[in-house]
């Protein structure tokens, strides 16, 4: 199988900066603690997939004091998300990876269902398809895999709305690319999403 770069987009897990929509339910400190746990769970699963380089694409930049006390596992590359909206940052990262003749999986840290097995299956799907996507129940997506690049998938997108996944799939079709749509997943962004956390996680965030 062709090497696949996994690019994980992540915010520094700092109170008041990460998981802000969960603050009403958890408070700023515990929301940030959950963000940290989700970040490291995602890194663990990405490394466990063993399909290629794992790149953590961060905001703010890694030299910012927000990351000062964070110790990352060995074997990952770290990059800066750069400027612009989410689409601009994702386009920059994916174009860079694809220019190096790698296929790429773009993920965040919000989906606790993300696993090494799921990532391997997505990479395998790119052997036969130009793109693979795992939509989320809120209308976004938890994973977008590509073996070709087009800025059309990232520019002027209705980010943070329930139209993101369907718009992306439609644009892939307009490009004439083949796509595999994987199983529906769930992001943990809002208080009502906390039910998707594994039982052992819920014990840690329970009031």
Secondary structure per residue as TSV (DSSP state, phi and psi in degrees):
chain	resnum	aa	ss	phi	psi
A	1	X	-	360.0	138.8
A	2	X	-	-61.5	138.6
A	3	X	-	-56.5	139.5
A	4	X	E	-123.3	123.6
A	5	X	E	-86.1	127.3
A	6	X	E	-97.9	119.1
A	7	X	E	-109.2	119.2
A	8	X	E	-104.9	119.9
A	9	X	E	-92.0	127.3
A	10	X	E	-146.1	143.2
A	11	X	E	-91.9	153.1
A	12	X	-	-61.0	130.6
A	13	X	-	-78.0	67.0
A	14	X	-	-108.1	141.9
A	15	X	T	-55.8	132.2
A	16	X	T	84.7	-5.1
A	17	X	T	-116.9	-41.1
A	18	X	S	-105.8	142.8
A	19	X	S	55.3	44.1
A	20	X	G	-66.6	-27.9
A	21	X	G	-73.2	-12.4
A	22	X	G	-93.4	-5.9
A	23	X	H	-59.1	-40.6
A	24	X	H	-58.1	-30.4
A	25	X	H	-91.1	-34.0
A	26	X	H	-113.3	-21.2
A	27	X	-	85.4	158.0
A	28	X	H	-64.0	-41.1
A	29	X	H	-67.0	-46.1
A	30	X	H	-74.0	-30.1
A	31	X	H	-63.8	-41.6
A	32	X	H	-67.7	-36.9
A	33	X	H	-62.9	-41.8
A	34	X	H	-64.0	-41.2
A	35	X	H	-59.1	-40.9
A	36	X	H	-64.4	-44.0
A	37	X	H	-63.0	-41.4
A	38	X	H	-66.2	-38.2
A	39	X	H	-60.2	-49.2
A	40	X	H	-73.5	-30.0
A	41	X	H	-64.6	-42.2
A	42	X	H	-64.3	-42.9
A	43	X	H	-60.8	-43.0
A	44	X	H	-60.3	-46.0
A	45	X	H	-68.4	-36.6
A	46	X	H	-65.5	-42.1
A	47	X	H	-67.0	-37.3
A	48	X	H	-66.9	-24.5
A	49	X	H	-63.1	-33.7
A	50	X	-	53.8	50.6
A	51	X	S	-116.3	-3.2
A	52	X	S	153.9	-165.2
A	53	X	-	-66.2	138.6
A	54	X	E	-105.2	120.8
A	55	X	E	-116.5	126.9
A	56	X	E	-99.4	115.8
A	57	X	E	-105.0	110.1
A	58	X	E	-113.3	157.7
A	59	X	E	-140.7	133.7
A	60	X	S	-66.6	-179.6
A	61	X	-	-57.8	154.9
A	62	X	T	-63.1	-23.4
A	63	X	T	-81.3	-4.4
A	64	X	S	-67.4	145.8
A	65	X	G	-56.8	-21.8
A	66	X	G	-60.8	-24.6
A	67	X	G	-99.7	2.2
A	68	X	T	-56.1	-41.2
A	69	X	T	-98.2	15.1
A	70	X	-	-98.1	121.7
A	71	X	-	-105.5	115.5
A	72	X	-	-90.2	152.5
A	73	X	-	-65.3	156.2
A	74	X	T	-67.9	152.7
A	75	X	T	93.9	12.8
A	76	X	E	-116.5	152.4
A	77	X	E	-97.8	149.6
A	78	X	E	-123.7	133.1
A	79	X	E	-134.8	168.0
A	80	X	E	-98.9	134.8
A	81	X	-	-64.5	-29.2
A	82	X	-	83.8	-163.4
A	83	X	S	-99.1	172.1
A	84	X	S	96.8	178.6
A	85	X	-	-75.0	177.9
A	86	X	H	-56.0	-40.9
A	87	X	H	-61.5	-43.5
A	88	X	H	-62.6	-39.2
A	89	X	H	-71.6	-38.6
A	90	X	H	-68.4	-39.2
A	91	X	H	-62.2	-43.8
A	92	X	H	-59.9	-47.0
A	93	X	H	-67.7	-43.9
A	94	X	H	-70.5	-38.2
A	95	X	H	-63.4	-40.6
A	96	X	H	-61.3	-45.6
A	97	X	H	-66.5	-43.9
A	98	X	H	-70.9	-25.7
A	99	X	H	-66.8	-22.3
A	100	X	T	-93.3	19.4
A	101	X	T	64.2	26.3
A	102	X	-	-104.3	149.8
A	103	X	E	-87.3	159.3
A	104	X	E	-136.7	142.8
A	105	X	E	-115.8	123.0
A	106	X	E	-102.8	123.1
A	107	X	E	-138.8	164.2
A	108	X	-	-109.7	-156.4
A	109	X	S	-120.1	11.4
A	110	X	-	-87.5	-11.5
A	111	X	-	-107.4	109.0
A	112	X	T	-79.4	-5.6
A	113	X	T	-83.5	-8.6
A	114	X	-	-62.8	131.2
A	115	X	-	-141.5	163.0
A	116	X	H	-59.3	-39.6
A	117	X	H	-64.5	-42.6
A	118	X	H	-64.1	-39.7
A	119	X	H	-66.4	-39.4
A	120	X	H	-64.0	-41.6
A	121	X	H	-63.2	-39.6
A	122	X	H	-65.1	-41.8
A	123	X	H	-63.4	-39.2
A	124	X	H	-64.6	-37.8
A	125	X	H	-60.6	-29.6
A	126	X	T	-74.4	-6.0
A	127	X	T	-71.9	-24.3
A	128	X	T	-118.8	-13.8
A	129	X	-	-128.2	156.7
A	130	X	S	-77.0	-24.9
A	131	X	E	-149.3	155.7
A	132	X	E	-138.9	141.8
A	133	X	E	-140.3	139.1
A	134	X	E	-114.6	108.2
A	135	X	E	-76.5	160.7
A	136	X	B	-113.2	159.5
A	137	X	T	-62.4	-21.6
A	138	X	T	-88.7	5.6
A	139	X	S	96.9	-2.7
A	140	X	S	-94.2	-158.7
A	141	X	E	-139.4	148.7
A	142	X	E	-96.4	-18.8
A	143	X	E	-150.2	134.7
A	144	X	E	-131.4	118.2
A	145	X	E	-108.8	140.2
A	146	X	E	-139.3	145.1
A	147	X	S	-118.2	2.1
A	148	X	S	-136.2	157.0
A	149	X	-	-115.7	138.8
A	150	X	-	-149.5	130.8
A	151	X	G	-65.6	-15.5
A	152	X	G	-58.9	-26.9
A	153	X	G	-78.6	-9.1
A	154	X	T	-126.5	-18.9
A	155	X	T	-90.8	142.3
A	156	X	T	53.0	41.8
A	157	X	-	-91.5	148.9
A	158	X	-	-81.0	64.5
A	159	X	T	-57.2	149.3
A	160	X	T	64.9	27.0
A	161	X	S	-127.1	170.7
A	162	X	T	-82.5	10.0
A	163	X	T	-102.1	-1.4
A	164	X	H	-62.3	-51.0
A	165	X	H	-65.1	-48.6
A	166	X	H	-63.4	-37.4
A	167	X	H	-65.1	-41.3
A	168	X	H	-64.0	-45.5
A	169	X	H	-62.0	-41.5
A	170	X	H	-62.8	-40.4
A	171	X	H	-69.2	-36.4
A	172	X	H	-59.0	-42.0
A	173	X	H	-63.4	-39.9
A	174	X	H	-65.0	-28.8
A	175	X	T	-75.8	-12.2
A	176	X	T	80.6	18.4
A	177	X	-	-90.3	154.2
A	178	X	-	-88.0	147.9
A	179	X	E	-142.2	141.3
A	180	X	E	-105.8	125.0
A	181	X	E	-98.5	113.5
A	182	X	-	-84.5	-172.1
A	183	X	-	-63.9	151.1
A	184	X	-	-68.2	137.0
A	185	X	B	-122.4	178.8
A	186	X	-	-133.9	129.1
A	187	X	-	-89.0	152.1
A	188	X	-	-107.9	93.5
A	189	X	-	-120.2	-36.2
A	190	X	S	-113.2	159.3
A	191	X	G	-52.1	-36.8
A	192	X	G	-69.8	-13.7
A	193	X	G	-82.9	-10.8
A	194	X	G	-60.1	-21.8
A	195	X	G	-65.7	-16.8
A	196	X	G	-83.8	-8.2
A	197	X	S	-68.8	145.0
A	198	X	-	-56.9	153.5
A	199	X	H	-54.0	-42.0
A	200	X	H	-67.8	-26.6
A	201	X	H	-73.9	-40.6
A	202	X	H	-61.8	-32.6
A	203	X	H	-62.6	-33.7
A	204	X	H	-76.4	-28.5
A	205	X	H	-102.4	-3.4
A	206	X	-	-64.3	135.6
A	207	X	-	-67.3	360.0
